[in-house]
Amino acid sequence: MFAIPPQNKSALDYLPEETVKDTRFYPTPEMTEKLEVYETLARKIWRIITNFFLNLKCIRNK
């Protein structure tokens, strides 16, 4: 997941510089062209994806 570029550019002044420059949070325009967005997934599918992600995070943190 990534951050959405703020409409108010001055809001970036309140974030740490390493966060603003980190492409994991603020991808480059070239990167965003390749992103996939899931807009209309059913609630059941969202639950499966969320559970998978949380389980993956728990496994990595052990």
Helices and strands as residue ranges (DSSP letters): G 9-14, H 17-20, H 29-33, H 43-60
